[in-house]
Amino acid sequence: MIKGSTVALVTPMNQDGSISWESLEQLLEFHIENGTQGIVSVGTTGESATLTMAEHKAVIKFTADYCRGRIPVLAGTGSNNTMEAVELTKTAAEAGANLTLSVVPYYNKPSQEGLYQHFKTIAEAVDLPLMLYNVPGRTVTDMSNETVARLARIPNIIGIKDASADISRVQAIKAMAGQDFAMYSGDDATSLDFLLAGGDGVVSVTTNVSPRAMQSMCMAAIEGNRELAERLDASLQPLHKNLFLESNPVPVKWALNLMGLIPPGIRLPLVPLAEQYHDQVRQALIESGVL
């Protein structure tokens, strides 16, 4: 089980929108050197919605090849098409990813039974640990605690990234699914409370720009050092707030470009961060000690 901070990694792109493989390698090394505990490749923050299937597979393979034996890779393989999710998950297994992150199907608005059958089909098709991803703010459908607990009985479904910001779910799900079922926060702003409630880690946007501080905060909370965790979290709150001024990953890609880590590219329908927010994001980076 990964303990601490996993980064929801951006997919770096050149001005023309093509993938910057050189910058991707630089980002991976940056996280390995700065204590990040896991890499999510091609999740929401990685612009999975606008990568072609071939690009999606290529980024996962590149990431898995580079990170092999150094840091766990969680391949983003979710889809609102169950068979497409199975295909991506098979690709992740072949590429050598350590586990997969599979989002609740978006747009279709499936029932709880539909969610169960969707994830059961993926898990049974590919012998690779699978982490569920519940993010009702993007998918509309909210996976219930009961459905999560039901899925937890499938051997290779090992945990969930929960971005509902409902802290009560941590112990409610662990009570039904077992204490070994891994719980990761997908909401940076409330991640401290999630960890103090018994969570095992975070899958974080903020970690893109401040990996060492996020890992330190996570471990302080997990180890029960509330005072240190609260102090570290307070220093990160400007990032938690201002990296979501526009839709993720718009602000964090702008911030990483300002830090000199990636080119400025992003794909339509997303566009670069509006100029009116530049000073706010820059100031958040300064207040949090990144710049």
VONU-464561 format. One record per atom (N, C-alpha, C): y, z, x; residue in one letter. Coordinates in steps of 0.02 Angstrom, whole numbers, padded with zeros to 5 digits, always signed. Each point is the difference from the previous one (the first is absolute). Example, Ala and Ser with C-alpha at 12.3 -4.5 7.8 and 13.67 -1.06 7.14 Angstrom:
BEGIN
-00284+00390+00660A
+00059+00000-00045A
+00060+00000+00045A
+00053-00036-00018S
+00059+00003+00042S
+00055+00037-00039S
This chain:
BEGIN
-00060+00000+00042M
+00060+00000-00042M
+00063+00000+00044M
+00046-00044-00016I
+00064-00003+00036I
+00043+00058-00023I
+00026+00038+00048K
+00045+00056-00015K
+00069-00016+00025K
+00049+00000-00044G
+00068-00011+00023G
+00029-00065-00025G
+00038-00034+00043S
+00042-00055-00020S
-00031-00068+00014S
-00011-00038-00052T
-00020-00070+00005T
+00059-00043-00020T
+00013-00053+00037V
+00059-00042-00014V
-00019-00058-00047V
+00040-00008-00052A
-00004-00060-00042A
+00040-00054+00037A
-00034-00036+00043L
+00035-00043+00049L
+00030-00062-00031L
+00061-00016+00022V
+00031-00063-00020V
-00037-00057+00035V
+00006-00059-00027T
-00022-00061+00034T
+00062-00034+00029T
+00009+00003+00066P
+00061-00028+00029P
+00002-00076-00007P
+00059-00025-00017M
+00009-00072-00012M
+00062-00026+00036M
-00005-00061+00022N
+00058-00034+00030N
+00050-00019-00055N
+00057-00024+00022Q
+00054-00018-00047Q
-00025-00050-00052Q
-00045-00045+00019D
-00025-00051-00046D
-00057+00025-00044D
-00018+00064+00007G
-00053+00029-00042G
-00069-00004+00030G
-00009-00033+00057S
-00065-00002+00032S
-00016+00068+00031S
-00063+00015+00006I
-00021+00065+00028I
+00015+00002+00075I
+00028+00055+00022S
+00014+00011+00071S
-00057+00040+00030S
-00048-00034+00030W
-00059+00033+00028W
+00018+00044+00059W
+00048-00022+00039E
+00022+00040+00058E
+00029+00066-00023E
+00041-00002-00053S
+00030+00061-00026S
-00053+00045-00032S
-00050-00029-00032L
-00053+00039-00029L
-00036+00040+00054L
-00015-00033+00056E
-00032+00036+00055E
+00045+00056+00026E
+00064-00013+00004Q
+00048+00051+00023Q
+00001+00059-00048Q
-00001-00013-00065L
-00001+00054-00049L
-00063+00042+00005L
-00056-00032+00007L
-00063+00036+00005L
+00000+00046+00061L
+00024-00025+00055E
+00003+00041+00061E
+00049+00058-00009E
+00055-00012-00033F
+00051+00051-00014F
-00032+00058-00039F
-00042-00015-00049H
-00031+00053-00040H
-00056+00036+00038H
-00038-00037+00038I
-00052+00033+00040I
+00031+00048+00049I
+00055-00020+00032E
+00032+00042+00050E
+00036+00060-00030E
+00018-00004-00064N
+00041+00052-00031N
-00037+00044-00050N
-00066-00001+00003G
-00038+00050-00037G
-00020-00015-00071G
+00016-00061-00025T
-00023-00018-00066T
-00076+00001-00002T
-00029+00023-00055Q
-00072+00011-00004Q
-00039-00058-00031Q
+00035-00046-00032G
-00034-00057-00031G
+00049-00055-00016G
-00025-00061-00004I
+00041-00059-00015I
-00024-00032-00065I
+00045-00006-00049V
-00015-00040-00059V
+00025-00071+00013V
-00046-00047+00000S
+00016-00070+00012S
+00003-00038-00065S
+00056-00031-00014V
+00011-00042-00059V
-00008+00038-00065V
+00036+00057-00004G
+00008+00033-00064G
+00063-00027-00034G
+00027+00038-00047T
+00062-00020-00034T
+00056-00009+00051T
+00006+00048+00046T
+00053-00002+00050T
-00010-00060+00047T
-00061-00022+00007G
-00016-00058+00041G
+00009-00066-00035G
+00031+00001-00059E
+00015-00060-00040E
-00063-00039-00018E
-00051+00036-00021S
-00063-00031-00020S
+00010-00051-00056S
+00051+00012-00041A
+00010-00044-00058A
+00020-00071+00019A
+00029-00009+00059T
+00025-00067+00018T
-00035-00030+00061T
-00048+00035+00028L
-00042-00031+00051L
-00053-00043-00033L
-00014-00058+00030T
-00056-00040-00025T
-00065+00037+00015T
-00053-00021-00033M
-00065+00032+00013M
-00019-00007+00074M
+00013-00058+00029A
-00017-00010+00070A
+00041+00045+00045A
+00065+00008-00015E
+00042+00044+00040E
-00022+00073-00008E
-00015+00019-00061H
-00022+00069-00015H
-00061+00017+00044H
-00049-00044+00000K
-00060+00011+00040K
+00015+00000+00074K
+00046-00044+00021A
+00016-00005+00071A
+00035+00062+00026A
+00045+00029-00040V
+00036+00060+00020V
-00049+00059+00006V
-00045+00006-00048I
-00051+00053+00003I
-00042-00007+00063I
-00022-00061+00015K
-00042-00011+00059K
+00038+00015+00064K
+00061-00024+00004F
+00041+00013+00060F
+00008+00075+00011F
+00015+00036-00054T
+00012+00072+00004T
-00064+00036+00019T
-00055-00018-00031A
-00064+00033+00016A
-00021-00014+00072A
+00010-00061+00023D
-00018-00017+00069D
+00042+00039+00050D
+00065+00005-00014Y
+00044+00034+00047Y
-00012+00076+00002Y
-00015+00028-00058C
-00005+00073-00006C
-00070+00027+00011C
-00049-00043+00008R
-00069+00021+00003R
-00012+00056+00051R
-00026+00056-00025G
-00015+00056+00044G
+00060+00043+00018G
+00060-00019-00024R
+00060+00036+00019R
+00031+00038-00059R
-00001-00031-00059I
+00029+00031-00059I
-00033-00032-00061I
-00016+00039-00052P
-00032-00029-00059P
+00045-00050-00037P
-00031-00052-00026V
+00036-00051-00038V
-00025+00001-00072V
+00047+00008-00047L
-00014-00003-00071L
+00025-00068-00024L
-00045-00044-00018A
+00020-00067-00022A
+00020+00001-00073A
+00059-00026-00014G
+00021-00008-00069G
-00037-00058-00031G
-00045+00015-00047T
-00042-00053-00028T
+00002+00001-00077T
+00051+00030-00028G
+00004+00005-00073G
+00024-00065-00031G
-00016-00008-00064S
+00021-00058-00038S
-00008+00016-00074S
+00035-00038-00043N
-00012+00006-00072N
-00054-00049-00023N
-00031-00032+00049N
-00058-00044-00011N
-00059+00033+00037N
-00047+00026-00037T
-00054+00040+00031T
-00038-00040+00052T
-00015-00063-00014M
-00038-00040+00048M
+00041-00015+00063M
+00065-00007-00008E
+00043-00009+00059E
+00000+00064+00042E
+00002+00057-00032A
-00003+00064+00036A
-00066+00007+00037A
-00054-00022-00030V
-00066+00002+00033V
+00002-00045+00062V
+00028-00060-00007E
+00004-00047+00056E
+00040+00029+00058E
+00057+00029-00016L
+00042+00030+00053L
-00035+00059+00033L
-00036+00039-00040T
-00035+00058+00027T
-00057-00022+00046T
-00035-00052-00018K
-00052-00027+00044K
+00031-00025+00066K
+00057-00032-00005T
+00035-00023+00060T
+00019+00058+00045T
+00025+00054-00031A
+00020+00059+00039A
-00060+00030+00036A
-00057+00003-00034A
-00061+00027+00032A
-00021-00044+00059A
+00002-00065-00009E
-00018-00047+00054E
+00048+00005+00059E
+00064+00014-00016A
+00051+00005+00053A
-00004+00064+00040A
-00036+00050-00027G
-00007+00063+00035G
+00049+00054-00022G
+00031-00007-00059A
+00042+00053-00027A
-00043+00062-00012A
+00032+00058+00006N
-00037+00063-00009N
-00010+00019-00073N
+00047-00017-00041L
-00005+00011-00072L
+00050-00045-00035L
-00003-00002-00066T
+00046-00042-00038T
+00041+00042-00048T
+00058-00026-00016L
+00045+00031-00048L
+00007-00049-00058L
-00019+00022-00060S
-00004-00046-00057S
+00042+00026-00058S
+00051-00038-00018V
+00049+00021-00049V
-00026-00010-00071V
+00025+00043-00045V
-00013-00010-00072V
+00024-00070-00019V
-00040-00038-00036P
+00021-00067-00020P
+00067+00001-00039P
+00044-00043+00023Y
+00068-00004-00027Y
+00003-00056-00052Y
+00047+00004-00045Y
+00016-00051-00050Y
-00052-00005-00056Y
-00065+00001+00016N
-00052-00006-00052N
+00000+00058-00049N
+00020+00060+00023K
+00000+00061-00040K
-00070+00017-00026K
-00050+00008+00045P
-00068+00016-00022P
-00005+00071-00028P
-00052+00010-00040S
-00015+00067-00026S
-00030+00042+00056S
-00011+00064-00013Q
-00031+00043+00050Q
-00072-00024+00015Q
-00035-00024-00051E
-00066-00028+00012E
+00004-00063+00043E
+00052-00041-00012G
+00010-00059+00041G
+00013+00018+00072G
+00040+00053+00012L
+00012+00023+00068L
-00064+00022+00033L
-00040+00038-00036Y
-00063+00025+00028Y
-00045-00059+00020Y
-00007-00047-00045Q
-00045-00057+00014Q
+00027-00043+00057Q
+00066-00007+00005H
+00032-00039+00053H
-00017+00030+00068H
+00013+00064+00009F
-00012+00032+00065F
-00075+00008+00015F
-00039+00012-00051K
-00073+00006+00008K
-00028-00067+00026K
+00025-00055-00027T
-00024-00066+00021T
+00017-00012+00074T
+00060+00018+00020I
+00020-00010+00070I
-00042+00044+00046I
-00006+00064-00017A
-00036+00047+00042A
-00074-00019+00008A
-00029-00025-00052E
-00071-00018+00003E
-00012-00067+00034E
+00052-00041+00006A
-00007-00065+00031A
+00006+00003+00076A
+00035+00051+00025V
+00014+00004+00072V
-00013+00071+00024V
-00040+00007+00051D
-00017+00066+00027D
+00053+00021+00051D
+00059+00017-00026L
+00056+00022+00042L
+00037+00055-00038L
+00020+00054+00033P
+00036+00053-00035P
+00062-00028-00035P
+00011+00021-00062L
+00054-00027-00041L
+00045+00058-00022L
+00065-00010+00009M
+00049+00047-00025M
+00037-00031-00059M
+00000+00036-00055L
+00037-00022-00059L
+00075+00006+00012L
+00039-00037-00038Y
+00073+00003+00006Y
+00030-00001-00069Y
+00029+00056-00021N
+00031+00006-00065N
+00076+00001+00008N
+00033-00052-00025V
+00073-00004+00006V
+00029-00027-00066V
+00002+00043-00051P
+00019-00022-00067P
+00070-00029-00004P
+00045+00018+00047G
+00067-00028-00001G
+00001-00075+00013G
-00053-00025+00032R
-00005-00072+00013R
-00053-00035-00044R
-00053+00036-00015T
-00055-00033-00036T
+00004+00009-00076T
+00041+00046-00024V
+00007+00020-00070V
-00058+00044-00022V
-00061-00020+00014T
-00059+00039-00018T
-00006+00061+00046T
-00012+00057-00029D
-00010+00062+00038D
-00073+00021-00004D
-00033+00002+00057M
-00071+00020+00001M
-00005+00075-00012M
-00039+00020-00049S
-00005+00070-00018S
-00042+00039+00051S
+00011+00066+00001N
-00039+00044+00044N
-00075-00007-00016N
-00016-00007-00063E
-00070-00005-00021E
-00032-00064+00027E
+00037-00054+00000T
-00026-00063+00027T
-00009+00005+00076T
+00047+00032+00033V
-00007+00010+00073V
-00062+00041+00015V
-00010+00054-00038A
-00059+00043+00012A
-00065-00038-00013A
+00001-00041-00050R
-00059-00041-00016R
-00015-00049+00057R
+00052-00031+00028L
-00009-00046+00055L
-00021+00036+00064L
+00022+00062+00008A
-00017+00039+00060A
-00075+00011+00006A
-00038-00009-00054R
-00072+00008+00003R
-00035-00060+00032R
+00038-00055+00009I
-00027-00058+00035I
+00007+00014+00075I
-00055-00002+00038P
+00000+00027+00068P
+00055-00025+00047P
+00017-00065-00002N
+00048-00024+00048N
+00072+00000-00025N
+00013+00029-00058I
+00069+00012-00022I
+00018+00070+00023I
+00042+00004+00051I
+00007+00063+00038I
+00067+00036-00010I
+00048-00032-00035G
+00064+00033-00008G
+00049-00042-00040G
+00061+00025-00005I
+00052-00035-00037I
+00068+00010+00032I
+00038-00053+00000K
+00072+00005+00014K
+00034+00004-00068K
+00033+00055-00013D
+00032+00011-00065D
+00076-00002+00008D
+00032-00048-00033A
+00072-00007+00004A
+00034+00016-00066A
-00033+00042-00040S
+00028+00018-00065S
+00054+00054+00005S
+00003+00035+00058A
+00046+00056+00011A
-00017+00061-00044A
-00060+00000-00028D
-00024+00057-00040D
-00042+00045+00045D
+00031+00053+00025I
-00033+00043+00049I
-00060+00036-00030I
+00000+00011-00065S
-00055+00036-00032S
-00066-00038+00007S
+00004-00064+00015R
-00061-00041+00005R
-00042+00018+00062R
+00030+00028+00050V
-00037+00014+00062V
-00059+00045-00014V
+00012+00059-00026Q
-00055+00046-00012Q
-00039-00018-00063Q
+00033-00032-00048A
-00037-00020-00060A
-00054-00050+00017A
+00016-00049+00043I
-00050-00050+00020I
-00052+00031+00046I
+00022+00041+00047K
-00049+00032+00045K
-00048+00045-00039K
+00024+00032-00053A
-00043+00043-00040A
-00054-00040-00035A
+00017-00062-00020M
-00049-00042-00035M
-00042-00043+00047M
+00032-00022+00055A
-00034-00048+00044A
-00032+00033+00061A
+00019+00062+00013G
-00026+00036+00059G
+00052+00005+00054G
-00002+00054+00038Q
+00051+00013+00050Q
-00003-00051+00058Q
-00055-00034+00008D
-00006-00050+00053D
+00031-00067-00019D
+00018-00008-00063F
+00033-00062-00022F
+00071+00000+00027F
+00017-00050+00040A
+00064+00000+00037A
+00058-00017-00046A
+00054+00038+00008M
+00060-00010-00040M
+00059-00015+00046M
+00031-00058-00010Y
+00057-00021+00041Y
+00060-00014-00045Y
+00057+00025+00020S
+00061-00013-00037S
+00024-00071+00015S
+00022-00034-00052G
+00031-00065+00008G
+00073+00002-00018G
+00029+00060-00002D
+00070+00008-00018D
+00034+00043+00053D
+00037-00031+00044D
+00029+00036+00058D
+00042+00060-00021D
+00040-00008-00052A
+00048+00053-00018A
-00034+00064-00020A
-00061-00005-00028T
-00035+00060-00022T
-00062+00015+00042T
-00005-00032+00057S
-00061+00007+00041S
-00010+00071+00026S
+00053+00035+00017L
-00007+00069+00024L
-00034+00043-00053L
+00025-00002-00061D
-00030+00040-00054D
-00073-00021-00012D
-00014-00063+00006F
-00068-00026-00009F
-00047+00031+00053F
+00023+00001+00061L
-00040+00028+00055L
-00009+00076-00008L
+00053+00034-00018L
-00004+00072-00009L
-00046+00019-00058L
-00008-00047-00046A
-00045+00012-00057A
-00073-00014+00016A
-00013-00022+00062G
-00068-00012+00021G
-00017-00072+00018G
+00052-00044+00002G
-00012-00069+00018G
-00021-00007+00073G
-00031-00056+00016D
-00028-00012+00067D
+00046-00042+00044D
+00049-00033-00030G
+00044-00042+00040G
+00046-00042-00043G
+00034-00047+00031V
+00045-00044-00035V
-00014-00072+00022V
+00014-00047-00044V
+00005-00071+00018V
+00073-00017-00012V
+00037-00010+00054S
+00072+00008-00002S
+00039-00062+00021S
+00055-00012-00036V
+00049-00051+00020V
+00044+00026+00056V
+00022+00063-00006T
+00043+00030+00050T
-00031-00001+00070T
-00066+00006+00003T
-00035+00001+00064T
+00013-00064+00040T
+00018-00055-00033N
+00017-00062+00035N
+00054+00012+00053N
+00050+00042-00017V
+00057+00009+00045V
-00001+00067+00036V
-00037+00049-00027S
+00000+00067+00030S
-00071+00028+00004S
-00044-00032+00038P
-00070+00020+00000P
-00014+00069+00026P
+00032+00019+00055R
-00016+00064+00031R
+00022+00059-00045R
+00059-00005-00029A
+00024+00054-00043A
-00042+00006-00063A
-00022-00057-00028M
-00042+00003-00060M
-00067+00032+00015M
-00030-00017+00056Q
-00064+00031+00018Q
+00009+00075+00013Q
+00054+00019+00033S
+00012+00071+00012S
+00009+00038-00064S
+00038-00029-00048M
+00010+00033-00064M
-00066+00008-00037M
-00040-00053+00000C
-00064+00002-00035C
-00045+00055+00027C
-00006+00003+00066M
-00046+00049+00029M
+00025+00071-00009M
+00066+00010+00003A
+00026+00067-00012A
-00017+00022-00071A
+00007-00046-00049A
-00016+00017-00069A
-00075+00013-00009A
-00041-00044+00028I
-00073+00007-00007I
-00025+00065+00032I
+00031+00019+00056E
-00020+00061+00035E
+00032+00063-00029E
+00041-00008-00052G
+00029+00058-00034G
+00064+00026+00030G
+00031-00037+00046N
+00063+00022+00029N
+00057-00026-00044N
+00011+00033-00056R
+00049-00023-00049R
+00070-00005+00029R
+00021+00049+00039E
+00068+00000+00026E
+00014-00061+00043E
-00046-00015+00046L
+00009-00059+00043L
-00004-00064-00041L
-00048-00004-00047A
-00007-00059-00041A
+00062-00013-00041A
+00030+00053-00028E
+00061-00009-00040E
+00058-00022+00043E
+00004+00026+00061R
+00055-00021+00045R
-00007-00073+00019R
-00061-00021+00016L
-00011-00070+00018L
+00011-00046-00060L
-00022+00022-00058D
+00009-00041-00060D
+00074-00008-00017D
+00039+00052+00010A
+00072-00004-00014A
+00033-00054+00043A
-00024-00005+00062S
+00029-00051+00044S
-00021-00071-00019S
-00056-00005-00037L
-00025-00066-00021L
+00025-00022-00068L
+00027+00047-00039Q
+00021-00017-00068Q
+00051-00056-00003Q
+00049-00006+00047P
+00045-00058-00004P
-00037-00066+00002P
-00055-00003+00038L
-00040-00061+00002L
-00038-00010-00065L
-00032+00054-00024H
-00037-00005-00063H
+00043-00027-00056H
+00063+00020-00001K
+00046-00021-00053K
+00025-00071+00012K
+00024-00014+00060N
+00037-00062+00011N
-00044-00060+00017N
-00063+00012+00016L
-00045-00057+00010L
-00026-00028-00067L
+00026+00028-00055F
-00019-00026-00066F
+00062-00018-00041F
+00056-00014+00034L
+00060-00021-00035L
-00010-00066-00036L
-00041-00043+00029E
-00023-00061-00034E
-00076+00000+00004E
-00031-00048-00031S
-00073-00002-00003S
-00030+00001+00070S
-00050+00043+00009N
-00039+00001+00062N
-00037-00068+00007N
+00000-00031+00059P
+00022+00023+00065P
+00068-00024+00024P
+00045-00017-00046V
+00065-00029+00020V
+00038+00047+00048V
+00013+00063-00018P
+00039+00043+00045P
-00036+00015+00066P
-00067+00012-00002V
-00034+00019+00061V
-00005-00059+00048V
-00005-00061-00025K
+00000-00058+00045K
+00069-00009+00032K
+00052+00013-00038W
+00068-00003+00029W
+00007+00053+00055W
-00026+00060-00014A
+00005+00055+00049A
-00039-00017+00064A
-00060-00027-00007L
-00041-00018+00058L
+00033-00056+00041L
+00034-00045-00035N
+00037-00053+00036N
+00058+00031+00039N
+00035+00048-00031L
+00054+00034+00034L
-00026+00037+00062L
-00060+00026-00004M
-00031+00036+00057M
-00026-00047+00054M
+00002-00065-00014G
-00023-00049+00049G
-00075-00010+00002G
-00035+00022-00053L
-00073-00004+00000L
-00027-00062-00034L
+00038-00029-00047I
-00024-00060-00035I
+00059-00048-00011I
-00016-00065-00011P
+00052-00048-00020P
+00022+00016-00072P
+00050-00035-00026P
+00028+00016-00066P
-00035-00030-00060P
-00056-00036+00010G
-00030-00038-00054G
-00030+00041-00057G
+00006-00026-00060I
-00030+00028-00060I
-00010-00059-00048I
-00049+00004-00044R
-00016-00056-00044R
+00026+00008-00071R
+00023-00055-00027L
+00019-00002-00071L
-00060+00018-00043L
+00012+00035-00056P
+00064+00012-00032P
+00041+00058+00029P
-00024+00034+00052L
+00040+00051+00032L
+00050-00035+00047L
+00058+00030+00007V
+00052-00025+00045V
+00023+00057+00044V
+00034-00014+00056P
+00021+00053+00045P
+00044+00052-00035P
+00001+00059+00029L
+00038+00057-00028L
+00073-00020-00012L
+00025+00016-00060A
+00069-00015-00017A
+00047+00036+00048A
+00053-00033+00019E
+00046+00026+00050E
+00029+00068-00021E
+00008+00011-00065Q
+00029+00062-00024Q
-00042+00062+00019Q
-00065-00011+00018Y
-00044+00056+00017Y
-00009+00008+00076Y
+00028-00045+00040H
-00013+00003+00072H
+00022+00067+00030H
+00059+00023-00016D
+00026+00061+00030D
-00043+00060-00021D
-00024+00001-00062Q
-00040+00056-00023Q
-00066+00005+00037Q
-00033-00058+00009V
-00064+00001+00035V
+00011+00016+00074V
+00052-00029+00029R
+00015+00015+00071R
+00015+00075+00009R
+00038+00029-00045Q
+00016+00071+00005Q
-00062+00044-00009Q
-00046-00021-00043A
-00063+00038-00010A
-00041-00001+00065A
-00001-00057+00034L
-00036-00004+00063L
+00032+00046+00053L
+00066+00004-00001I
+00035+00044+00048I
-00013+00073-00017I
+00006+00019-00064E
-00009+00069-00021E
-00071+00025+00015E
-00048-00046-00004S
-00070+00019+00011S
-00021-00006+00073S
+00047-00018+00043G
-00014-00002+00072G
-00036-00062+00023G
-00003-00052-00042V
-00033-00062+00020V
+00046-00041+00045V
+00064-00001-00017L
+00050-00035+00041L
+00042+00050+00039L
